[in-house]
Amino acid sequence: MDSVAEEDKLNTDDLADLVEILQGAGLLTTGVTDTYALLKDKLMRADQRVSHRLWAWLRKQTIPISRADELVAAVYRRAGGVLFSRWLNLLASAVILCGLIAFATLSVSGKYSLVPASPLAAGELTGMLLLVLVFHEMGHALAIRHAGRRVNSAGFQLYLGHPCFFIDSSDLLLAPAKARAINAAAGVYVEAIIAGVASLDVWLGGSHALLYQLAALAYFNIALNLIPFIELDGYWLLSDLLDIPRLRPRAFAVVLHEIPARLRRRRAALTRTEWGFALFGIASVLVTAVALVMAWMLWWPILKRLGHGLWSSGIAGQTALLLLVILALVPLLHKLGDARRSSGQRLVNIRNDLQFRLQSRWRVEAAESIGGLDLASNLNDDDLSDIAGRVTRRKVHAGDLIYGRGDNADAFYVVRRGTFVTIETDTAGIEQAARRLGPGDYFGEGELVALRPRTTTIRADSASEIFVLDQATFQRLLAPELAREFSSAGDSPEEILALEPFKQLSREAAMRLLQCGSWLNAGPYEVVTAYGDADDLPRDGMYYVLSSGQAEVLAQTQGQEECVAVLRSGDSFDETASPYETVALYTRTPARFFCIDATTAHDVLGQHYEETGTH
């Protein structure tokens, strides 16, 4: 652990050693729990859960074998270990060689057909081949046990409608290359023994056409598995013998990326190793296509005969055939759907990438324009790059409304070209153009910092273009610095009268409060007023009214801190009225306060109550 922690970069050897130690100590036996999937399953209704699980099974079509490692261990102890003894290997080699000779002799004679004679024979052949596949996978499992490793899982699966058995040999990844190579060859080794026995039985008996067809399919499956260009046993055997992990993906990476990149940029020629990867990748594509065609040519007559027999056998056979077709098509359709979604997302990504590349010029211009503003003097290159990726461009016509008085403040604007006018409303309700804005000017920052609705109206005076920065990015990059400078609310009392404690005041009273108090803008998680001893507090404390955002009143009682109140927009906090000895005001979000001496606030409110007769 110390070695892994001290490294500046990931050392795969140390990490592999650590995993091997933990595995050997039995500390990596519990699988990872998919919490989201578990919660989703628990929140479903009972009928939804049943249909969801049925659909999931139709997609995966996997039947796991419980306690697979214990089963394989028992087989290995009783008889499986003999498979790796020298004398049995000599005998098996003789059977395999003689079986190949016998099968070649029978094939040359032309006495036997590869197509079953009847639907029943096709069904029997399919069942026998499945049994051969079981022994094939058992060979892999016994090789894992022979290497002293665990079989993590096993089971039956319909892979794209094709029946197969599987063995999870991931525990063998940390084993030596020789053990991994033996595991890769064990499956075809066992299958070759079975095919040899079947061929010899037909050659000696002369009347078992079904065994000849089984041997033919087994030999075809062996040949397919041994082709190193398909991710089957032969591929893993070659990868282990060469000790080159991820051979196929690395080969495809050279073909798809390295060669085109070097052709475009006229870089150095491929090395011998890269040429090897390239040839392997090209051969993999060609051989995979040929193998699929050959598999279709071999299996289609058998499946056609079986399907015809089931369809002709009545309702029961037709029902069975329909189920087989559904089992084959559901995962295939699911894979096609995944491929379609993946391709669609890839096209969307390509479109977005091209669109972003076409926008790079004006995005850079926008970042430079914002970076040159006085309120952005603290931004570094990373911040400007962030802005370039998030800013948008908006074109407007003459007379278009950008925002109106009372609208929510949700963006910051910089003029790229054209002119805009700021419209204010006088006491008589008449709109007047207050000032004009041209290229390089900006607007909308005040309300974003103050966290209040728009106080003015902005319209385009001509066909114009503006850069728009969203509220979240503005608050994160520009607002903290601007909030320190932007603390004055001007000489307008409207914002004072909008606060809940002051709504009933006259305009003159609001002006007095504005003259005696001030506005305070704070970012999230800032201390507005800190703890202090009671003797240190001023005799007359402060009176805070929260205009926007959220804040907490924290108190210390008997040495422990607790939240005694949560302030929201319109709430107030009076230090002189607090029953606690020491308190602090702490913001939860960006917040805007009106702060005034508590005595002055009480005098203004008291005078208003005396004049109006209210309280």
N, C-alpha and C positions, 0 to 999 in steps of 0.2 A: 504493500500500500504506500509506504514512504517513497519507493522508487517511482511509482506511477504519479504520485502527487508532486514530486520534485521536478519532473520533466516539464520543459516548456511546451513540448508538443507531444502528441499521442505516440507512445512507443508500443507498437502492436505486439512485440515479443513479450514485454512485461505484462501487458494486458492479458495475453493468452495464458501466461504462467499464472496470473492471479485467478483467472476463470477456472483453470485446471485445478488449482488448490481448493477453491471454493466448491467445485464440483466433486472433488474427491472427498471433501469433508461432509458432503451431503447437504450443503447449504443452498443449492440451486435446484431444489426438487419441486418447488411450487411455481406453477405457471402464472403469467401475468393476467390479471383480471381486467376485462374491458368494462370499466365502470359505467360508461355512457350506454353501452349496449345492455348492460344489466338493468339500469334504471329505466331505459326505454321499454324493456320487456315487462318490468314490474308495473309500469304505469298503464299498460294496455288492458283493455277489457278481456275477459276470458275468451270470447269468440275471436277477438282480434289476435290474441296470442296464439291460438291454435292455427289460424290461417297464416299468420306470419311465420310460424315454425315450419308449417307444411311447405310454404313457398321457399323458405331458406333451404329446406332439404332438397326440394326439386332443383334448386340452383346448384347446390353442392353435391347432392346425391352421394353422400358419404355415410357409411355405416362403420363406426369405429369398433375395434375389438378391445374390450376392457382388459386391463392387466396383461397387456401384450408381452411385456418384458418377462413376467413370471412364466407365461406359457412357453415362450421361446427358450427360456432358461431350463425349463423341465424337459423339453425336447432335446436340447443340447446335452443334458446330463445323461439321458437314457440312450440316445442313438446318434444325435446330430454331430457329436464330436468325432465320430468315426469318419465322417466325410472328409476330414482334413488329415487323416492318417496316410502314411506313405503307401502301404499295400493296397488300400482302397483306391487311391489315386492312380496306381498302376493298372488296376483292374478296370477302373472307369475309363481311363485313356484307351484301353483296348476296345472296350464296348463302343466308345465314341467313334474310333477309327473304323472298326468293322461295320458299325451302323451306317456310316457315311458311304462305305463301299456298297453295302446292301441296298441302300436307298438309290444310289446311282444306277445300280444294275436293274432295279425294279422300274425306274423311270425310263431307262433306255428300252426296256421290253415293251412299253406302251400298253401293258395289261390293265393298268389301273387309271381311273379318272380322278381328277382333283375335285370334281363337283359331286356332292352327295347324291345318291340315287333317289332319295325321297325326302319329303319334309321331316319325317321322323328321324331319318339319318342325319339331316342337317342340325336338328335339335340336339341329338346325341353328340355330334361332333363339337358343337358349341359348348356343351356342358363339359366334355372331356378337355377341351382347350382351356376352359376356365380353371379346371383342376390343375393343369400343367402350370398355369400362371401362379396358382397358389404355391406350388413347389418352387417355382422360380423365385418368388419373394421370400420363401422360407430359406432359400440358399443365402440371400442377402442377410436375413436376420441371424442365421447361424454364424455367418462370418463376423457379424458385429459382436456376438457373444464370444466367439473365438479370440477376438482382439481385446476382450475384457471390458467391452463397453455396453451401454444400455440401449435397448430398443425403446425409444421414447413413445412411439405410438404406431399403430398398424390398423388396417381395415380394408373394406371394400369400397370402391368408388366407381361411379360412371363419369369418366372424363370426356366431356363433349359427346355423351352418349355411348362411349366405348367402355365396356366393362374392364376393370383392372383392379389389382390389389396393390397396396402401397405399404412401404416400411419407412419409418422416419429414422434415418441414419445420421442425424445431425450430431449426435454425441461422438461420432467417429471423426469429426473435423479436426480434433486435437490429437488424433492418433498418428503414428508414423505413416509416411507415404506408402510403404509396402502393405500395411494393414488396410489402407483405403483402396489400394489396387486389388487386393484379394477380394474385398467386399464387392467391388465393381464387377469382377469376373465371376463371382460365385453364382449369380442368378443364371447366366447363360450356360455355365458349367453344368448345373443341375438339369437345366432344360435339354442340353445336348445329350446327357445320359438317358433321359426319358425318350428323346427322339431316336437314339441309337437302339434302345431296347425295342421300341415299336417297329423300327425298320427290320431288325433281325427276326422279330416274331413273324412279320409278314413274309420275309424271305424264306424262313424255314417252314412256315405253315402254308403259305401260298393262297390263303383265302380270306384275308382280313383287310378288305378295302378301306374300312373305316380307320384302321390303325395306320394305313399308308397315308390317308388324307391328314390324320393327326400329325404324323411325322413331317409331312410336307409343310403344314402350317407352323409347326415348331421350328423347323429349319429356317423358314422364312422369317419368323420372329427373331431367331438367333442372329441371322444375317443383318436384320434391321437394327438390332440392339448393338451389334459390333461396329456399325458404321460410326466413325469418330466425329462425323460432321453434324450429327443430330444429338440433342441432349438426352441420350440414353446411356446404357452401360458402357458402350465403347468410348463415348466422349469422356466420361468420368475416369475410365481406365487410362486413356491417353493423358488426361490432365494430371492424374496422380503419378503416372510414370515419368512425365516430364517435370512434375512438381511446379506446374504453372496454374495457379488459381485463376478463376474467371477467364478461362481461355476464350470461350466463344464471345462474351461481351467485349473483351479487349480487341478481338479480331474485328468485330463489327465497328468498334470505335475507330479503328485505323481506316477501314473502308469508307465509312460514312463521314468522318470528320477530318482525319489527318491528311488523307490523299487530296480531297477537294481543297483544303486550306493551303497545302503546298503548291497545288497547281495554280491557285489564284494569286498567291504571293510570291511564286517562283522561289520558294525556299529550297534548302538542300534536299537531295534525293533521299528516299527511304533507306534505312539501314537494313542489313540482312534479317534481323529479328522482325522489323516492321514488315518487310516483304513476306516473311513467313506468316505473320498474323493476317496480312491482306489476302494471301492465297487461301488460307484456312477459312476466312470469312466468306470469300466468293464461293469456295467449294461447298460450304455449309448451306448456302442458299440454294445452289443447284441440286445438291443431293437431297435436301429436304423436299423439294418439288418432285423429284423423281420418285422418292420413297412414298409420297402421298399418292401419286398416280398408280404405282405398283400395288400398294395396299388396297386401293379402290378396285383394281382389276382382279385381285385375288379374293377379296371378301364379297364383292357385289354378287357373283353367282350364288354363293352360299346363302347370303341374306335374302336374295330374291327367291330362291327355292324355299327357304324357311317361311318367308312372308306369304308366299302363294299357298303353302300348305296350311298355315294358320287361318288365312282368309277363307279357304275352301272347307274348313272343318266345322263351320257353323258359328253360332253366337259366341260360344265360349272362346273359340280361337280368334274370332274377330275382335272381341274385347281385349284378349291378351295382346294381340298385335297393336291395337290402339294405344294400350298402356306403354308398350315398348317404344312406339313412335313418340309419345309424349315425353317419356323419360329421356329419349335421345334429343328431342328438339328444344326442350325448355332450357337446359344449360347452354345449348348452342345459340339460342336466341338471346339469352342473357349475355353471353360473350360478345355477340354482335352488337347488342345495345351498349355495352361498355366501350366497345371499339368506336361506335358512332359518337358517344358522348366524349370520349377521349379525343377523337378527331375534331369534333366541334370545338372543344376547349382549346385544342392546339391552333385551330384556325382563328379563334378569337384572340389568342395570345399573339399570333403573327400579325393580325390586323392592328391590335393595340400597339405592338412594337413599331410597326410601320407608321402608324399615326403619330406616335410619340417622336419618332425620328423626324417626321415632317414638321413637327411643332418645335423642334429643338431650338431653332433660331429665335423665335419670339419668346420662348421660355427663358432662354439665357438673357434676352433683353429685359424681360420682366424682373428677373432676379437682380440684374445690375441696376435697374431703376429703383427697386425697393431698397437695395443695399446702399444706394447713394442718398437716401433720405436721412434727415437728421435724427429721426427716431429709430434708425437701424444701425447706429454707429457701433454697437456692441456685437454685431453679427460676424461670425467667422465664415470661412469658405464652406464648411459643412452645412451651416445654417442656410446659406444662400443656395446650395445645391438642393437642400430639402425644399426650399421655397420654389425653386425651378420645377421640381417634380409635382408640386401641388397647386400652383397658381393656374388659373384659367383665364381665357380671353373672351371678352363679350363685346359684340358690335351692337350699337344702338342707333336709332334714327332721331332726327330733330323732334323734340317734344316728348320723347319717351321718359317715363318716370323710373328713376333708379330706386328710390324709396321715398316714402312719405312720412310726415310727422306722425308719431305714435306707432310706427311699424317696429317689429322686433329687429334688433341689431344683430345681423348674422354674417357680415362680411366687411372687409376693408378694401378700398378702391384706390387705384392709381391711374391717372389719366395718361393714355398712350398717345392719342391724337384727338383733335376736336375740342369743343368747349362745353362746359356745364355751368349751370347757375344754381346758387343756393337760394331757396325761397323761404322767407320767414313770414309769419302772420302777425300783424300788429294787434293792438287791443280792440280795434274795430272789426277784426276778422278778415282784413284785406291782405292778400298775398303780395309781397314785394320782393324783387330780386335783391338779395343782400350783397352777393359778390360773385365773380366769375372765376372759374377754374379752367386752366389750360394744361397742355402737356407737361408732365412732371409733377403737377399738383396731386394731392391725395385728400381723401375725405372718408368719413365714417369711423375714424379711430376713437373719437371722444366717447361715444356711446358704448363701444366695445370695452373700453377701459372702465367706464363707469357702470357697466352692466345695467343699462337703462334703455328704454325705448328711444327711437329716433326723435330728436327735438327739432329737426328741420326737414325740409323737403328738397330733394335734388332732382333736377331734370336736365336732359341733354338739350343744349342750345343749338346743336348742329349734328350732322352725321358724325358719330364719334366712336371711339374704341377705348375700352378700359381693361386694366388687369384686375382680377378679382381674387383676393386671398380669403379663404374660408375662416370662420371664427376660431375653430380649434387651433389651426396653425398660428393665427395672429396671437391668440392668448398664450401659446406656448413659446413663441419666439420674440414677439414685439411688445406685448403688454407688460411683462415684468419691469422692463426699463422705463417704458412710458408712464407706468403707474406712479413712479416716484416723482415724475415731473408734473403729471396731470392731477392736480388736487383741488383746483379752484372750480367752483360751479358757476362762476360769472355773477352777474348782478340780477339774475332772474329768480324770483321767489317761487316759481311754479313747482320746482322739484321739492322745495320745503313743504309746500301745501299738499303735495301728493303723499307725504309720509303720514302714516296712520295717527300718531299722537298729535299732529299739527293740522289735521284736515279742517277743523272748525275755526282756525285762526283767521284773522283779517290779513290783508295783504301787507299792511303796515307792520303787524306783529311778525309776519314771516320775514320781512326785510330786516327787522331788528335781530332776529335769530341768525340770519345770514351774515350780518355784520359782526356779530359776537362769536359765531361758531365757524367751523371749517369742515370740508369734506375730506375723508380719508379713504383711499383705495388700497386694498390689501389683496395679495395673492392667496392661493390656497395654503392652509397649514401655517399661517403666520400668526404670531402673538401680537394682538392689538394692545392689550394692557397686561403686564406681567404680575406675578405674585409679589407681595411685599408685606412687611410687618404692619400691623394696624397703626403703630406709632409713626411710621414713615409716610403713611398716606396723607395727602393734603386734607385739610379740614373740610373743604368743599370739593368733592370728587367730580368726575365727568359723567355726562349723560350721553349715551350712544343710541342712535336710531339706525337700524339696518335698512338701507334702501333696496339692496339686492344681494342675493347669495345666501349662504348659511353660516352660522357661527355657533360656538359652544361657550357656555359659562362654566368654568372649572373652579372648584373650591377645594381647599385643603382643610380637612377636619381630622384632628388627632393623627396628623402625619400621613394621612392617606388622601389621594386625589380622586375626585369623582365629578362626573358631569351633572350639574344641578339644573341646567336649562339649555334648551336648543332654540336659537333665535332664527327666525325666517323673515322674509321681506315684510317690513312694517313693524316688527317687534322692536322693543327698546330695552336698554339695560342702564340702570341707575346705580352707580357705585355707592352713593350715599345711602341707598335704601337696601343694600344687600345685608342679610342677616348673618353672613359668614365673615369670619375675621379676615381671611385672605382669599381673593378671587383673581381669576385671569380670564381674559376674553381671547378666544382662539378660533380662527376661521377654518371652516371645513372646505369651502370653495372660494373662488375669487369673490370678493365682497366689497361693498361700498357703504360706508358709514357717514352719518352726519354727527359730528362731535361738538359738544358745547358744554361750558361750565354748568354743573347741575344747578347752582344757585340762580344763574341767569335764566335757565330753562324754567325753573319753578316760578320765578318772578313773572316771566312773560305769560305762562299758562295761568298763573293765579290772577293776574290783571285781566286776562280775557274772561275768566269765569266770573269775576266781580262785575265786569261790564255787561255780560250777557245773562248773568243770573243762572248759569249752568255749572255743572261740576262733572 
